[in-house]
């Protein structure tokens, strides 16, 4: 069994389709069943039309850096070897925004608008996380 020294997200009934897709190396987000707006993270009610109808759909995994923050302080021992590291907000090509990490790029080289593509990191046997790399 693979374990992680980093915090591991809890898989809930609400987010299970996201994590099952990530395990298959696919990126899924929710789509409102009434108005069609894509959203992430998962939530019960659409902020555009207030419908509770929802479904999970596959997205391309392409996007761009929308914003980022470089972490210089150690907040969890699991990240000690990575400080400083960037937490990025990725705007997916389909519209939703997702917090993640950008792999293979030193923090000082990250730029807003940088094109990216999804990659996946197995954190444990059960949890795979989408991360991003330059496109």
Buried (B, 14 or more C-beta within 10 A) or exposed (E): EEEEEBEBEEEEEEBEBBBBBBBEEBBBBBBBEBEEBBBBEBEEEBEEEEBEEBEBBEBEBBBBBBEBEBBEEEEEEEBEEEEEBBBBBBBBBBEBBBBBBBBEBEBEEBEEEBEBBBBBBBBEEEBBBBBBEBE
